[in-house]
Amino acid sequence: MTHYHFRRLEDYRVGGEEDRLELAMPVPTSASGKVMRRCPSVACAPRLFMLGPAPEYRVVSSDSRRPPVRTPGSDPWTCPYCGRDDELTSFMPEEDVDAVVGFAGALVAQDAADIIGEQLRKAFGSSSSSSGGFGISFEAARHAEPAPRLPVRHDLLRNLRCDSCGCAYGVFAIGLFCPDCGAPNVMVHFEREVELIELQIRLAGELEKEYREEASYRIFGTPRVLRRLSYLGTKFPEAC
């Protein structure tokens, strides 16, 4: 029996038999290498977050101000919003499953076209009459198809790093927990907020020197930023 090799697909092979391959397919990632995850709880909001790759040199310390709840890097995982623990596969969004299936299907389609073309060339590639008077040649050709690609995900507005296990993740709203080790992480989110506000203040000061108060007001004079400054106890001029 002839065995056909799906060369493109077999690049992702991690085991299995020839007629039942075990594959490790990539998933859509953001520019920073994060993958999209969605909390399986329909009562959670906003549910969507992003999970970065494990740190190359992970140091987990139980002496940190918020020690890990569990050993990171394995099930279960935690929703940063509602704190639900579940298997990693439960957080996989359906649209990413569809993207991976479509990516694998495109690889199979291109491999199948190559196999059919090879068989046609073997069968009809060249022949000649017994008298040598003429020859017949056949060439199987198909339009070149672009290499299949996965969609690109975008990093979320707030990107954090757990100070207990080093996990990098992104959230839309306040992240209360590290999705990897489960440690309470609200202070990490708060500290990032303070860092960004301090950056806004520095930028506003630089703009004020060059473009006067109006440009400075555009940076940190919006009601949302002023509310944040008031919450942090920051004093600012009445003119703002």
Sequence and secondary structure as in RCSB ss.txt:
>XXXX:A:sequence
MTHYHFRRLEDYRVGGEEDRLELAMPVPTSASGKVMRRCPSVACAPRLFMLGPAPEYRVVSSDSRRPPVRTPGSD
PWTCPYCGRDDELTSFMPEEDVDAVVGFAGALVAQDAADIIGEQLRKAFGSSSSSSGGFGISFEAARHAEPAPRL
PVRHDLLRNLRCDSCGCAYGVFAIGLFCPDCGAPNVMVHFEREVELIELQIRLAGELEKEYREEASYRIFGTPRV
LRRLSYLGTKFPEAC
>XXXX:A:secstr
      HHHHTTEEEEETTEEEE     B TTS EEEE S TTSSS EEEE    TT    TTSSS  SS TTSS
 EE TTT  EE GGGG  HHHHHHHHHHHHHHHHHHHHHHHHHHHHHHHSEEE TTSS EEE             
      SEEEE TTT  EEEESS   B TTT  B HHHHHHHHHHHHHHHHHHHHHHHHHHHHHHHHHHH SHHH
HHHHHHTT    TT 
